[in-house]
Amino acid sequence: MRDFSQDHRWLSINTATVRKQRGEDWPLLDILDACATRGIRAVSPWRDQVAAAGLQATAQRLKSHGLELSGYCRGGMFTYTDAASRQAVRDDNKRALDEACTLNAPCLVLVVGGLPGALAGKAAHRDIAGARAQVSEGIAALLDDARERRMPLAIEPLHPMYAADRACINTLEQALDVCDTLDPARSGALGVAVDLYHVWWDPKLHAQIERAGKERLLAFHVCDWLTPTTHLLEDRGMMGDGVIDIRRIRAAVEMQGFAGYSEVEIFSQGNWWQRDGGETLDICIERHCRCV
């Protein structure tokens, strides 16, 4: 297991962690500048932040700072209700692939979607098995485009509390079942993003990390689970403030050969998004050394 205690070489900042400072939006290019100033070597930007900054401007700023990506957030949301929405999903995911290529991302992270319409507040149906079938169909279609672009896809299973609206793939086992069906040769084109917030509780987690192996482990996201949790989406904790055994899980993924970045991804409307962004980045560095 790598020693992170002396420096933050393997820290990446998911830009959602500091998308707001003091309650106001913090522009992406300013976030990149602040990361570079602190010697942070990698980021994982969100598509909406890239769109606001401009794709080419983002690519240029990354290049000028020598910043790498640990992933690109996000593609997915594959479920649909009719032929038009199905085509719209496919078109949007192709755009996400092209953006990921422009930014030289190592993978496109996929949040697969839940029951169609549920995220907007009105699910079109209750057929979660059908939703999962649409997800597999959508990933299969996108995989051809991803292989053509040499851009790996990383399925991110989300905690079961998000099954209805954000992701009907909820365990690492389910994600790997899709990988094994669509990419049985373990070609490197399809794998998983292991986000501790979503998978830490799973009694099968360590067995599934071993099953994934180096070829499937494409991204590793860290934060903490607070007790009590006051908001299902926007109350993630800074590493060390909650109950996740972060180092034990990192040891498990590294035992399989994962040697990439530990990507800090924190949604925190009531705490970290209310602070100065530079302060949050500084604490991310300190906690990465001490707790990750």
C-alpha positions in Angstrom: 0.0 0.0 0.0 1.4 3.4 -1.0 2.4 5.9 1.7 0.4 9.1 1.3 1.5 10.6 4.6 4.4 12.6 3.3 2.9 14.3 0.2 -0.3 14.6 -1.9 1.1 13.3 -5.2 -1.9 11.0 -5.6 -4.6 13.4 -4.6 -7.2 14.4 -7.1 -9.9 16.9 -6.6 -13.3 16.2 -8.1 -14.4 19.7 -8.8 -17.8 19.2 -7.3 -16.0 19.4 -3.9 -15.4 23.1 -4.4 -18.0 24.0 -7.0 -19.3 26.5 -4.5 -17.4 28.7 -2.0 -19.2 30.8 0.6 -22.4 29.6 -1.0 -21.7 31.0 -4.4 -20.5 29.2 -7.6 -16.7 29.0 -7.9 -15.8 29.1 -11.6 -14.0 26.1 -12.9 -10.9 27.9 -14.3 -10.4 29.5 -10.9 -10.6 26.1 -9.2 -8.0 24.8 -11.6 -5.7 27.8 -10.8 -6.2 27.2 -7.0 -5.4 23.5 -7.4 -2.2 24.1 -9.4 -1.1 26.7 -6.8 -1.3 24.0 -4.1 0.6 21.4 -6.1 -2.5 19.3 -6.7 -1.7 17.3 -9.8 -5.1 16.0 -10.9 -8.8 16.9 -11.0 -12.0 15.4 -12.2 -14.3 18.1 -13.6 -18.1 18.0 -14.1 -19.6 18.5 -17.5 -21.8 21.4 -16.4 -18.7 23.2 -15.0 -16.8 22.6 -18.2 -19.7 23.9 -20.3 -19.8 27.1 -18.3 -16.0 27.6 -18.6 -15.8 26.4 -22.2 -14.4 23.1 -23.4 -11.4 24.5 -25.2 -10.6 27.1 -22.4 -10.7 24.2 -19.9 -8.4 22.1 -22.0 -6.0 24.9 -22.4 -6.0 25.7 -18.6 -5.4 22.1 -17.8 -2.5 22.0 -20.2 -0.9 25.2 -19.0 -0.9 24.0 -15.4 0.2 20.4 -16.3 -3.0 19.1 -14.6 -4.1 15.5 -15.3 -7.6 14.1 -15.0 -8.6 11.2 -12.8 -11.9 10.9 -14.6 -14.6 12.9 -16.3 -18.0 13.4 -14.7 -20.2 12.2 -16.1 -22.0 10.2 -18.8 -24.9 7.8 -18.3 -28.6 8.5 -17.4 -29.4 5.7 -20.0 -33.1 5.1 -19.2 -35.8 6.5 -21.5 -39.5 6.4 -22.3 -39.6 6.5 -26.1 -37.5 6.5 -29.2 -36.8 10.2 -29.1 -35.5 10.2 -25.5 -33.5 7.1 -26.3 -31.8 8.8 -29.1 -31.3 12.0 -27.1 -29.5 9.9 -24.4 -27.2 8.3 -26.9 -26.4 11.6 -28.6 -25.6 13.2 -25.2 -23.3 10.3 -24.2 -21.4 10.6 -27.5 -20.8 14.2 -26.7 -19.6 13.3 -23.2 -17.1 10.9 -24.8 -15.8 13.5 -27.1 -15.4 16.0 -24.3 -13.5 13.4 -22.3 -11.2 12.8 -25.2 -10.6 16.5 -25.6 -9.6 16.8 -21.9 -7.5 13.7 -22.1 -9.4 11.9 -19.4 -8.5 8.4 -18.4 -12.1 7.3 -18.3 -15.7 8.6 -18.6 -17.6 7.9 -15.3 -21.1 6.6 -15.8 -24.0 7.3 -13.4 -26.5 5.1 -15.1 -29.9 6.6 -14.2 -32.9 5.2 -12.4 -36.6 5.0 -13.3 -37.2 7.5 -16.2 -38.7 10.7 -15.0 -38.0 10.0 -11.3 -35.2 12.5 -11.0 -37.7 15.2 -12.1 -40.2 14.0 -9.5 -42.5 11.7 -11.5 -41.4 8.2 -12.5 -42.9 7.0 -15.7 -43.2 3.4 -14.3 -42.1 1.1 -11.5 -40.2 -1.4 -13.5 -36.7 -1.3 -12.1 -35.7 -4.5 -13.9 -36.7 -2.9 -17.1 -34.7 0.2 -16.2 -31.7 -2.0 -15.6 -32.2 -3.7 -19.0 -32.2 -0.2 -20.6 -29.0 0.6 -18.8 -27.2 -2.5 -20.1 -28.5 -1.7 -23.6 -27.3 1.9 -23.4 -23.8 0.9 -22.1 -23.5 -1.7 -24.9 -24.3 0.9 -27.5 -21.9 3.4 -26.0 -19.1 0.9 -25.7 -18.7 0.7 -29.4 -18.2 4.5 -29.6 -15.9 4.3 -26.5 -13.7 1.6 -28.1 -13.4 3.7 -31.3 -12.2 6.7 -29.3 -10.1 4.6 -26.9 -12.0 6.1 -23.9 -12.7 3.6 -21.1 -16.1 3.6 -19.5 -16.3 3.4 -15.7 -19.7 2.3 -14.2 -20.2 3.9 -10.8 -22.7 2.0 -8.6 -24.6 4.4 -6.4 -26.0 3.7 -2.9 -29.4 2.0 -2.9 -31.0 5.2 -1.7 -30.5 6.5 -5.2 -32.0 3.4 -7.0 -35.2 5.2 -8.0 -33.9 8.4 -9.4 -30.1 8.4 -10.1 -28.8 4.9 -10.6 -30.4 1.5 -10.6 -27.0 -0.2 -10.4 -26.4 -0.1 -6.7 -23.6 -2.5 -5.9 -20.2 -3.3 -7.2 -21.4 -6.8 -7.9 -24.2 -5.5 -10.2 -21.7 -3.2 -12.0 -19.3 -6.1 -12.6 -22.1 -8.3 -13.9 -22.7 -5.7 -16.6 -18.9 -5.5 -17.3 -18.6 -9.3 -17.6 -21.6 -9.5 -19.9 -20.6 -6.7 -22.2 -16.8 -7.1 -22.0 -16.0 -10.7 -21.1 -12.4 -10.4 -22.5 -11.7 -7.7 -19.8 -10.3 -5.5 -22.6 -9.9 -2.4 -20.4 -12.7 -0.6 -22.3 -15.2 -1.1 -19.5 -14.8 -1.1 -15.7 -15.9 0.5 -12.5 -15.5 3.6 -10.4 -15.4 2.7 -6.7 -16.9 5.6 -4.7 -16.6 4.9 -1.0 -19.7 6.9 -0.2 -21.8 4.5 -2.2 -20.2 1.1 -1.5 -18.5 1.2 2.0 -21.5 -0.6 3.6 -21.6 -3.6 1.2 -20.7 -6.9 2.9 -19.5 -8.2 -0.5 -17.3 -5.2 -1.2 -13.9 -6.8 -0.7 -14.8 -9.9 -2.6 -16.1 -7.8 -5.5 -12.9 -5.6 -5.5 -10.9 -8.8 -5.9 -13.3 -9.9 -8.6 -12.8 -6.6 -10.4 -9.0 -6.9 -10.5 -6.7 -4.3 -12.0 -8.4 -4.3 -15.4 -11.8 -3.2 -14.0 -10.7 -0.7 -11.3 -10.7 2.5 -13.3 -11.4 5.2 -10.6 -11.4 5.5 -6.8 -13.4 8.2 -5.0 -13.0 9.1 -1.4 -15.0 11.1 1.2 -16.8 10.0 4.4 -20.2 9.0 5.7 -21.4 11.3 8.5 -23.6 10.2 11.4 -26.1 11.6 11.4 -26.4 12.2 7.7 -28.8 15.2 7.2 -29.2 15.2 3.4 -29.0 12.2 1.1 -27.2 14.0 -1.6 -25.4 17.0 -0.2 -24.1 16.0 3.2 -21.0 14.0 2.5 -18.2 14.2 5.0 -14.5 15.1 4.7 -12.2 12.1 5.1 -11.8 11.3 8.8 -15.0 13.0 9.9 -17.2 9.9 9.5 -17.4 6.1 9.8 -15.8 4.7 6.6 -12.6 2.6 7.0 -11.0 4.4 4.1 -7.5 3.0 4.4 -8.7 -0.6 4.6 -10.7 -0.2 1.3 -7.8 1.6 -0.4 -5.5 -1.2 0.6 -8.0 -3.6 -1.0 -8.0 -1.8 -4.4 -4.2 -1.3 -4.3 -3.8 -5.0 -3.6 -5.4 -5.6 -7.0 -2.9 -3.3 -8.7 -4.8 0.0 -8.7 -2.1 2.7 -8.7 -4.1 5.8 -9.7 -5.4 8.9 -7.9 -7.6 9.0 -4.8 -10.3 11.4 -6.0 -11.9 13.5 -3.3 -15.6 14.0 -4.1 -17.7 15.8 -1.5 -21.2 17.3 -1.9 -21.8 19.5 1.1 -24.3 22.3 0.9 -24.3 22.9 4.7 -20.6 22.8 5.4 -17.8 22.7 2.8 -19.7 24.7 0.1 -20.1 27.5 2.6 -16.4 27.8 3.2 -13.6 29.5 1.3 -12.6 27.2 -1.5 -8.9 27.5 -0.8 -9.5 26.5 2.8 -11.4 23.4 1.6 -8.6 22.5 -0.8 -6.0 22.9 2.0 -8.0 20.6 4.3 -8.4 18.0 1.5 -4.6 17.9 1.2 -4.2 17.5 5.0 -6.8 14.8 5.3 -5.5 13.0 2.2 -2.2 12.7 3.9 -3.6 11.8 7.3 -6.8 9.7 6.6 -6.6 8.3 3.1 
